[in-house]
Amino acid sequence: MPGGRLKQLTGGGVSGWRPGEEVYGLVGFDRPGAAAEYVTAPAADLAVKPSGVGHAEAAALPLGALTAWQALHEHARLQPGQHVLVHGGAGGVGAYAVQLAALHGARVTATASARDAGFVAGLGADDVLDYAGRFEDHVHDADVVVDPVGGEVMARSWPVLRSGGILVAIAEEPGGDHGGRDDVRGVYFVVKPDGGQLRELAALVSSQQLRPVVSAVFELADLPAAFQAQRPARAPGKVIIRIGRPHVRIRWPC
């Protein structure tokens, strides 16, 4: 959801927020409809907007950065020094997975287009492989694979995991055979709103350790064009919908 100012508080249980405060958050997938001038959100799902960035940059964070955070820290239980392979390192999730893994002290390999290789390296990837080639010829010891692609990419990823490694899938559920291996794991998840994690991310952004990545900004009237924007034709990062008067109403209980 886009960042915005709190317009009105409803519910006696809400505390710690002031009208006009700048916040950002993710509207849960059980309540679609964030592409609107007004939106309701549980208080626990919001955090104060990172300082030093605008609303467009803040809006680029919740979906992609929360997905990357939960993939790495909740599901993979990433440890410093481990090797992470991130597919789509210039994408809406991959750009944050690369940064967060590097910040945590992991060795990061990412796939990306040749055009975006320099950009992904600048995010903290130690190695960037052209996704048009065979990444499995270069990676053989990954502790974690973050896969927002699925399909053939997932099938080709099982062999690159070291024994005990994990593939964290975002696009589709892993098959039960894990590429014929019984010494690796696979998990699929859907990102969930989390105000506490957003506060962690905001602190990283405010201290300039994490970079929001905006691909393109569309006005609300151009919503169909935003959904039709093809990844190869645009810059890395998230597509943002700009709304003239962004407001957020917090409701309680969650």
C-alpha positions in Angstrom: 0.0 0.0 0.0 1.2 3.6 -0.5 2.6 5.6 2.3 0.4 8.4 3.6 -0.7 10.6 6.5 -3.1 9.4 9.1 -6.3 11.3 8.4 -8.6 9.9 11.1 -8.4 7.5 13.9 -11.3 5.1 14.6 -11.7 2.7 17.5 -10.9 3.3 21.2 -8.1 0.8 21.3 -5.7 2.7 19.0 -2.9 4.4 20.8 0.5 5.8 19.9 -0.5 7.4 16.7 -1.3 11.0 15.9 -3.4 12.5 13.0 -1.0 13.7 10.3 1.7 11.2 11.1 3.4 9.7 8.1 3.1 5.9 8.0 3.6 3.0 5.6 2.4 -0.6 5.5 1.1 -3.6 3.7 -2.7 -4.3 3.2 -3.2 -8.0 3.8 -4.2 -10.1 0.8 -7.4 -11.1 2.6 -8.5 -7.4 2.2 -7.7 -6.3 -1.3 -8.3 -2.7 -2.5 -5.3 -0.6 -1.6 -5.3 1.2 -4.9 -7.7 3.8 -3.6 -7.6 7.3 -2.1 -8.7 5.9 1.3 -7.8 2.6 2.9 -8.3 1.0 6.3 -5.5 -0.9 8.0 -5.0 -2.5 11.4 -2.8 -0.4 13.6 -0.4 -3.4 14.1 0.3 -3.6 10.4 1.7 0.0 10.1 4.9 1.7 11.0 6.3 5.2 10.8 7.5 6.0 7.3 11.3 5.9 7.0 12.9 9.3 7.2 14.9 10.7 4.3 12.7 9.2 1.6 9.5 10.3 -0.1 6.1 8.5 -0.2 6.9 6.8 -3.5 10.1 5.3 -2.1 8.3 4.2 1.1 5.5 2.6 -1.0 8.1 0.5 -2.8 9.1 -1.2 0.4 6.3 -3.1 2.2 5.4 -5.8 -0.4 8.9 -6.6 -1.7 11.0 -5.9 1.4 8.6 -7.8 3.8 8.6 -10.7 1.4 12.4 -10.8 1.3 12.7 -10.3 5.1 10.3 -13.1 5.8 11.9 -15.4 3.2 15.4 -14.9 4.7 14.8 -14.6 8.4 11.6 -16.4 9.2 11.7 -19.3 6.7 15.4 -19.8 5.8 16.8 -18.7 9.2 19.7 -17.2 7.4 23.0 -17.1 9.2 26.0 -14.9 8.6 28.5 -16.5 6.2 25.9 -18.7 4.4 25.6 -18.6 0.6 22.3 -17.3 -0.8 21.2 -17.5 -4.4 18.6 -14.9 -5.3 16.7 -15.3 -8.5 15.6 -12.1 -10.2 18.0 -9.9 -8.3 16.7 -6.7 -10.0 13.0 -7.5 -9.3 10.6 -6.2 -6.8 11.5 -8.9 -4.2 15.0 -9.9 -5.4 16.4 -6.3 -5.1 15.5 -6.4 -1.3 16.6 -10.1 -0.8 20.0 -9.2 -2.2 20.4 -6.2 0.1 19.1 -7.9 3.2 21.1 -11.0 2.7 24.3 -8.9 2.2 23.5 -6.8 5.3 23.2 -10.0 7.3 26.7 -11.1 6.3 25.8 -13.7 3.7 27.6 -14.4 0.5 25.1 -13.4 -2.2 24.9 -14.7 -5.8 22.0 -13.3 -7.9 20.6 -13.9 -11.3 19.6 -10.9 -13.5 19.6 -9.7 -17.0 22.9 -8.5 -18.5 21.5 -5.0 -18.5 20.9 -5.0 -14.8 24.1 -6.8 -13.7 25.8 -3.6 -12.5 22.7 -2.5 -10.6 22.4 -5.8 -8.7 26.1 -5.8 -7.9 25.6 -2.3 -6.5 23.0 -3.7 -4.1 25.5 -6.0 -2.6 25.6 -9.2 -4.7 29.1 -10.8 -4.7 28.3 -12.5 -8.0 25.7 -11.7 -10.7 24.9 -14.3 -13.3 23.0 -13.7 -16.5 19.6 -15.3 -16.1 19.7 -16.3 -19.8 22.6 -18.7 -19.0 22.9 -21.7 -16.8 23.3 -20.6 -13.2 23.5 -24.2 -12.2 26.9 -24.5 -13.9 28.3 -21.8 -11.5 26.6 -22.4 -8.2 27.0 -25.6 -6.3 27.0 -24.8 -2.6 24.0 -22.6 -1.8 22.6 -22.8 1.7 19.5 -20.8 0.6 17.7 -20.2 -2.7 15.2 -17.4 -2.8 12.9 -18.2 -5.8 10.3 -15.6 -6.9 10.1 -17.2 -10.4 9.1 -20.9 -10.1 8.7 -23.3 -13.0 11.9 -24.3 -14.8 14.0 -22.0 -12.6 12.8 -23.9 -9.5 13.4 -27.3 -11.1 17.0 -26.2 -12.0 17.6 -24.8 -8.5 17.5 -28.0 -6.4 20.9 -29.3 -7.6 22.7 -26.1 -6.5 21.7 -26.5 -2.8 24.2 -28.0 -0.5 23.0 -30.8 1.7 20.7 -29.4 4.4 19.9 -26.3 2.2 16.5 -24.8 1.7 14.6 -23.3 -1.3 12.2 -20.6 -0.3 9.5 -20.3 -3.0 7.3 -17.3 -3.6 5.8 -17.8 -7.0 4.5 -21.4 -6.6 4.7 -24.3 -4.2 7.7 -26.7 -4.6 7.0 -30.2 -5.8 7.2 -32.9 -3.3 10.3 -34.6 -4.7 12.6 -31.6 -4.3 14.3 -32.6 -7.6 14.9 -36.1 -6.5 16.8 -35.1 -3.3 15.9 -36.0 0.3 18.7 -33.9 1.9 17.2 -30.5 1.1 14.0 -28.7 2.0 11.5 -26.5 0.2 9.0 -24.1 1.6 6.3 -21.8 0.0 4.8 -18.8 1.7 2.7 -15.7 1.2 3.9 -12.5 2.7 2.0 -11.2 5.7 1.7 -7.6 7.1 3.9 -7.0 10.1 4.4 -3.6 11.7 7.4 -4.7 13.8 9.3 -5.9 10.7 8.4 -2.6 8.9 10.0 -0.7 11.8 13.1 -2.8 11.4 13.2 -2.0 7.6 12.4 1.7 8.2 15.5 1.9 10.5 17.7 0.4 7.8 16.3 2.8 5.2 16.7 5.8 7.6 20.3 4.8 8.3 20.9 4.4 4.5 21.7 0.7 4.8 18.7 -0.3 2.7 17.8 1.3 -0.5 14.1 1.5 -1.7 13.9 0.6 -5.4 11.3 2.4 -7.5 10.9 1.2 -11.1 8.2 3.5 -12.4 5.4 5.7 -11.0 1.9 5.7 -12.5 -1.1 7.9 -11.6 -4.2 6.2 -10.3 -6.0 7.0 -13.5 -3.3 4.9 -15.3 -3.8 1.8 -13.2 -4.3 -0.6 -16.2 -1.1 0.6 -17.7 0.8 0.0 -14.5 -0.4 -3.6 -14.4 0.6 -4.1 -18.0 4.1 -2.7 -17.6 6.4 -5.5 -18.7 9.5 -6.2 -16.6 12.0 -6.3 -19.5 11.0 -2.9 -20.7 11.3 -1.0 -17.5 13.9 -0.2 -14.8 14.6 -2.5 -11.8 12.4 -2.3 -8.7 8.7 -1.8 -7.9 5.9 -0.2 -9.9 4.2 2.5 -7.8 0.7 3.9 -8.0 0.6 7.6 -7.0 -2.7 8.9 -5.5 -3.3 12.6 -5.2 -4.2 12.7 -1.5 -2.9 9.6 0.3 -4.6 9.0 3.6 -4.7 6.1 6.0 -7.4 5.2 8.5 -6.3 2.9 11.3 -8.8 0.5 12.7 -8.7 -1.6 15.9 -8.8 -4.4 16.9 -6.7 -6.1 14.2 
